[in-house]
Each structure stands twice: as C-alpha cells, then as structure tokens.
C-alpha cells in the first residue's frame, strides 16, 4: 500500500460528487497550526510527566469493575465502544477479506482495557514484563477507549479522502468542541508500510493543531506503540480532565461518560478530499523519524525507561543475536 500518487491504496471514497482541494487556508494556516501544536503538545508532555514523574499517580484509583477496566456500558450492559463510533467509511466491494468493523473495535477496546487493568487489583505490579507503563499512562488508556469518539476507515488513503474534505474537518472540530473528547481512528487493514503510516499521522498533524500517534501491529512507527490494529490517536488534550479527576473524591464515578448521542455528528456525505500526502507532511514525518532515531535505544518511548521496562525482551534479543529496532524503519 502506498500513499504516493498515482498509485492509490484501497478504500472507497464517500458519495460526494465534487472533489475538494486543500485551499489557501491549508498553506497560510500551516505554520500557525504547527506552532499551536508545539505549545499544545508541550503542555500535554508536562501533564504526562506530572502524573508519571513529578506526582506519579498511584495504583488502584479505580477498581476491577470500573468501566475503564471492563469497557462495559452500565446502561446497556454491552461494550460502550460500538456506541461511540461516530463515523465509518463505506466498505469497498473488494474488502470481504478484511475484518468486520465490530471486530476491529472490540479487539482494540479489549487491548486498551487490559492495559488499564494492570493498574488495579489487590497487588501493585512492578515495572517490567507484566506492567511496562506507569499507572498514569495506563489510566490515559482508560479515557482513550471509553470516552473517545471512534472513526473507522479501510486504510490511510481512504481516511485522507475524508480528513482533507473541508466539511469533514469542520464536523470533527465541532465534535471535539461540543463533546470535549479524544478522537480514536481505527483501520480495517493491518497490512501497511511504516512509512505510509508515518506520512498519515504527520498529515493529520499538519491538518489539525493536535498531536497524533501511530499505534499498530507492525513495529513502533514514530512515537507510536503496539496495538492489534492500526489505531491513531488524535490527541485533543481532553484526556487530562478525566485522568486528573481520578485524584478527587468521587472522581472514579465522574469520569464514566455516557455513550455519544446517535445521529448527531457526521450526518452529511463526505469523502471529497485528496488521497495522497503533500510535501510538508512528508517533511514532518522524516524530521520526526530522524529525531527519534538519534535517541538511540530510547526509541520513541518518551515517558518510560525502555531499558528498564523492556529489559527481558532486550536480553532475549541479545541472546538470539537479533538487532534491536527501537523504531520501525521508514
């Protein structure tokens, strides 16, 4: 799969008959979006350092029956993730071999609930093979899976045709503004190249003033981590309100948000944008890539001591004489 024209990845564009360009606003606003993102992301980094290093959040702020651990919507008794899907692109006629959307959503949600579960229970797990991440980051996974609005696409080119549609962008801004939630982007196709994924997330970092992570099953792409399916987090910063609420009395109940109202968002026809990446997006991807490569064995793990958290895996690699790859090669 590639995002480079003229070869395009699979994916079915929406029913919009008119193709839309980026417009002058894309080019004039690009430096301001990047500058805002630097400040916004810097604030997010300080918050994560606060809950992991300066004032680390403790084990057990929620119990094993909490919806962040189970994924269950208390009102319906079913997984809440399917109720929080706010958009899914049409499946193409050649996509029968790809998993059903509900399966992708369920596997991703279960993966994230497992991460949260490592910070609850009768005993605190030490950092290492059983719990790689600090408790604060595990709690972030809770709001990511339970409270986020979820969008589903076939692959990166399919998603780009929507995110570069100006009406779709406006609707996403409206969703974040009104709901004050994070955005979780899932993909049906697990067969991708790390370079294409890096281009995609850096495209979103150019289109929007928010950071974006590339999580998935094919190595650590840029700052991303492992996941059963490609799952890109468009980080709006609303996670902080939920996670910090856990420190207050009654906060564990306060953070259980209801499902997103059906039929409120993304009710128009979309998909009239481009299906390729532009040079600023490629440039950002390569600059980010080499910045992480120069970190050596730390890789893209900014908040975790990789040598300590993954000591067992690194030792196995050395014994088998397999070179360590802290970041997927582009």
Helices and strands as residue ranges (DSSP letters): H 24-49, I 50-54, H 67-70, G 81-84, E 85-88, H 101-117, H 135-146, E 149-153, H 156-163, H 166-179, E 183-187, H 194-207, E 211-215, E 231-235, H 239-245, H 251-254, H 279-293, G 296-298, H 306-309, H 311-319
